[in-house]
Amino acid sequence: MTLFDWIIWTGAALTLLGLIALVWCIWTVARAKSKGMDDEALRIRMRGVLAVNMGALAASCIGLMMVVIGIVLAP
């Protein structure tokens, strides 16, 4: 297994973790909305989910970049 294979598989794993975190964010917000929380409680819940959401998007983006770089630079 070459270095580029490691980059590709690590990027794929990072992308998968980011997607799992995005699904968690969607599930958490949907569950909070279905509970009928008041506006302030929903804002507090969304504040925490927003940080995870941004981290998940960043992880997915970096993972996809790693996959593309590994494919392009592989001999």
Rosetta blueprint (number, residue, H / E / L):
1 M L
2 T L
3 L H
4 F H
5 D H
6 W H
7 I H
8 I H
9 W H
10 T H
11 G H
12 A H
13 A H
14 L H
15 T H
16 L H
17 L H
18 G H
19 L H
20 I H
21 A H
22 L H
23 V H
24 W H
25 C H
26 I H
27 W H
28 T H
29 V H
30 A H
31 R H
32 A H
33 K H
34 S H
35 K L
36 G L
37 M L
38 D L
39 D H
40 E H
41 A H
42 L H
43 R H
44 I H
45 R H
46 M H
47 R H
48 G H
49 V H
50 L H
51 A H
52 V H
53 N H
54 M H
55 G H
56 A H
57 L H
58 A H
59 A H
60 S H
61 C H
62 I H
63 G H
64 L H
65 M H
66 M H
67 V H
68 V H
69 I H
70 G H
71 I H
72 V H
73 L H
74 A L
75 P L
